[in-house]
Structure formats: C-alpha cells, structure tokens
Amino acid sequence: MFSFNNQTSGIAWFLVHCFCFSLASIISKLLVDNIPIFQIIFCQTLVATCILLPPTLAKCRKELKVYSYKIHIIRSFFWVAATAIFYYSITIIPVTKAFAIVFALPLFTTILAVIFLKEKLHVNRIMGLIFGFIGMLVIIQPGLSRFEIASILVILSAFFWALTDIIIKVTSQAHPALVNSFYFCLFGCLIISPMALYSWKTPSNTDILWLLLMGAIFAGNIIAVNHAYKKADLTTIMPFSFSQLIFSALFAYIIFGQMLNIYTVIGSIIIISSTSYIAYREKKRHGHYLAPDIGEELYDLEGDKPPSKAKKG
C-alpha cells in the first residue's frame, strides 16, 4: 500500500512551490506592461503579509521577537533586488530560458557558503560546481548569435537569491517557519514601498484581481517551500526542480507561444544533476546541506544571538 511519508510529502510540497513560483512569474510578465515592477512586488508582498498575519498571531504570538532587524532587512533587500531583476529579465528573454538559468542558484549558494561561512571547498564540490557552470554556459551560449545580454541579469538575480538563501539559514534558527515567512513578506513590503509609491500607476479592476491572485500564490509558495524543506531532504527534492521548467514551459507556450529550446533542456539537466550531486555529498558529510553553525556565525555580527533551538512552526 502506498505510504505518504515525510519524503513523499516533501516532494509534493516542493512541486507546489515550483508550480506557484512559475505561475507568479508568468502573471508578472502579463502585468508588467501596465504596472511597474516595483508596484507588482509591493502588492505581491502586501497581500501575502495580510494572508500570513492571522495564522502567525494565532499560532506564534509568543515567538514574534525580532533578534536582528539588520538580518531581516538585508535578507529582504536581496530578495527584492533578485525578484525585480528576474521579473524584468523575463520581459526580454524567453521565460523558460530564465527559469533554466535560475537552476544555478544552489551553485552560488555553495560558493557563498565557502566565502562567508568558511565552508571547505572539497573535490566533490569543485566537480559539481564545474559541471553546473558548464550547464549554465550551454543555456546562455556566450559568444554565439543566440546569446542575450539579459541572461546576465538572470544570473545576477540567482546570485542575489543565493544570498537570500544563506540568510534564511540564519533566521530559520531564530524563528518558526510561519514567523519567518511573515517577516520575510513584511520586510520585503516595507523595503519596496518607497519605490512602488514613486512609480505607482492606478491599476484596472482586472489588474487588481491579478495582483491579489499573485499575492495569494506568493503566500502559498512560501508556505510550500517551508514545508518541503522541513519534511524532505534536499537530496530528495532537488531533482524535482526540473518540474519548474516544465510548468514554466507549459505556461509560456499556452500564453505567449514560446517554445522550449533544446539547449535550455540540456543545460538544465546538467545544472540540476550537478546541484543534486553537491547536495548529496553535503548530506553525507554534514547531515544537511550547509554546516550547522551558520546561524550563530552571522548573528554574531549583530551581537544578539537567537535561541540555539527554535521551536518549529
């Protein structure tokens, strides 16, 4: 009889995350001709904050203490920058190509862990990184007529998202997942608000409905990814990142008539294989993807350490 265990549940939640992220990005591409990108992100985070506020107060009222405003602000700043760049890039290059390049995010996370968290660069990591970046080159094809400068923007957004991932490792030690998600949306909304208000355009009734849907999808995306990482090993769910390319390709074909490029598929397979290999080796070495003392190292910068073991939400 089929057993829906933690690993299977984690995969299911991760597929929901991939679907939500793909759909939200497609909606942003539909809106960007009428609504400024900063306004889209502001509305997205504002709606998500409102959705997450009631359950956060109901379940985690006693765990809302912020141990480091600086950490939350930096995390949200990098996320806003990454998202704005990505939303802009998919107005220039095919959606599927942009999603495929973002698969390189774990490669940047690994490099940043080596630089900032003093992780050791072992042979297995080096090999995984080399093949991962080969996959990226297959996708963007530098030096060829197919190369698009906007591909560099997607790489930059992946780099900023990797910085966000590193900091999430910090905040996950101080807060339950639900509180973490709430603060993620709240600080993102506050950071983007001046730019959103400066470039504000009154949305149509149809645009308002799209923005509300996008915010709800964003909240669902955050909840899904938190549950996925909580229930399943990274080595288990990493190969399912490819579903993101499938979802985005399906949406892009139906809505924009964009076809999936064979080089995008090949490069994506190489990148996902290499990141899955890195995750597998790190799982064997540490028991998880990054070393366990990440949170304490970065919180020392602020001088106010979080509790050593936070209750999960």
WOKAGI-V504393 format. One record per backbone hydrogen bond with DSSP energy under -1.0 kcal/mol. CO is the residue of the C=O (numbers start at 1). NH is the residue of the N-H. E is the energy in kcal/mol with one decimal. If there is no record, write none. Layout:
BEGIN
co/nh/e
CO/NH/E
CO/NH/E
END
This chain:
BEGIN
co/nh/e
3/5/-1.7
5/9/-2.8
6/10/-2.9
7/11/-2.1
8/12/-2.2
9/13/-2.4
10/14/-2.1
11/15/-2.3
12/16/-1.8
13/17/-2.2
14/18/-2.5
15/19/-2.3
16/20/-2.8
17/21/-2.8
18/22/-2.0
19/23/-2.6
20/24/-2.7
21/25/-1.9
22/26/-1.9
23/27/-2.3
24/28/-2.1
25/29/-1.7
26/30/-1.7
27/31/-1.9
28/32/-1.9
31/34/-2.1
31/35/-2.7
36/40/-2.0
37/41/-2.4
38/42/-2.2
39/43/-2.5
40/44/-2.3
41/45/-2.5
42/46/-2.6
43/47/-2.5
44/48/-1.8
45/49/-2.4
46/50/-2.2
47/51/-2.0
48/52/-2.3
49/53/-1.7
52/56/-1.8
53/57/-2.5
54/58/-2.2
55/59/-2.4
56/60/-2.4
60/63/-1.8
68/72/-1.6
69/73/-2.7
70/74/-2.6
71/75/-2.4
72/76/-2.5
73/77/-2.4
74/78/-2.3
75/79/-2.1
76/80/-2.7
77/81/-2.5
78/82/-2.6
79/83/-2.8
80/84/-2.7
81/85/-2.2
82/86/-2.4
83/87/-2.9
84/88/-2.0
85/89/-2.5
86/90/-2.0
88/91/-1.4
89/92/-1.8
89/93/-2.5
94/98/-1.9
95/99/-2.4
96/100/-2.1
97/101/-2.0
98/102/-1.8
101/104/-2.0
102/105/-2.3
104/107/-1.2
104/108/-1.5
105/109/-2.2
106/110/-2.1
107/111/-2.0
108/112/-2.8
109/113/-2.0
110/114/-1.6
111/115/-2.1
112/116/-3.0
113/119/-2.0
120/122/-1.2
122/126/-2.4
123/127/-2.6
124/128/-2.3
125/129/-2.8
126/130/-2.5
127/131/-2.3
128/132/-2.1
129/133/-2.5
130/134/-1.8
131/135/-2.1
132/136/-1.6
133/137/-2.1
134/138/-2.0
135/139/-1.5
136/140/-2.6
137/141/-2.5
141/144/-1.5
144/147/-1.6
148/151/-2.2
149/152/-1.6
150/154/-1.5
151/155/-2.0
152/156/-2.2
153/157/-2.3
154/158/-2.4
155/159/-2.0
156/160/-2.2
157/161/-2.4
158/162/-1.9
159/163/-1.8
160/164/-1.9
161/165/-2.2
162/166/-2.1
163/167/-1.9
164/168/-2.3
165/169/-1.5
167/171/-2.3
168/172/-2.2
170/173/-1.6
171/175/-1.8
176/180/-2.5
177/181/-2.5
178/182/-2.2
179/183/-2.7
180/184/-2.1
181/185/-2.0
182/186/-2.8
183/187/-2.7
184/188/-1.5
185/189/-2.5
186/190/-2.2
187/191/-2.4
188/192/-2.0
189/193/-1.2
192/196/-2.3
193/197/-2.8
194/198/-1.9
195/199/-1.7
204/208/-2.4
205/209/-1.8
206/210/-2.0
207/211/-2.6
208/212/-2.4
209/213/-2.3
210/214/-2.6
211/215/-2.2
212/216/-2.1
213/217/-2.5
214/218/-2.3
215/219/-2.2
216/220/-2.3
217/221/-2.4
218/222/-2.2
219/223/-2.2
220/224/-2.5
221/225/-2.5
222/226/-2.0
223/227/-2.2
224/228/-2.5
225/229/-2.3
226/230/-1.5
227/231/-2.3
228/232/-2.2
233/237/-1.8
234/238/-2.4
237/240/-1.3
238/241/-2.2
239/242/-1.3
240/243/-1.6
241/244/-1.7
242/246/-1.6
243/247/-3.0
244/248/-2.5
245/249/-2.4
246/250/-2.2
247/251/-2.6
248/252/-2.8
249/253/-2.1
250/254/-2.3
251/255/-2.8
252/256/-1.6
252/258/-1.9
261/265/-1.7
262/266/-2.5
263/267/-2.6
264/268/-2.1
265/269/-2.2
266/270/-2.0
267/271/-2.5
268/272/-2.9
269/273/-2.1
270/274/-2.2
271/275/-2.8
272/276/-2.2
273/277/-1.9
274/278/-2.3
275/279/-2.4
276/280/-2.3
277/281/-2.5
278/282/-2.5
279/283/-2.1
280/284/-1.8
281/285/-1.9
282/286/-3.2
283/287/-1.2
291/294/-1.0
293/297/-2.0
294/298/-2.0
295/299/-2.4
296/300/-1.5
298/301/-1.1
299/302/-1.2
299/303/-1.5
END
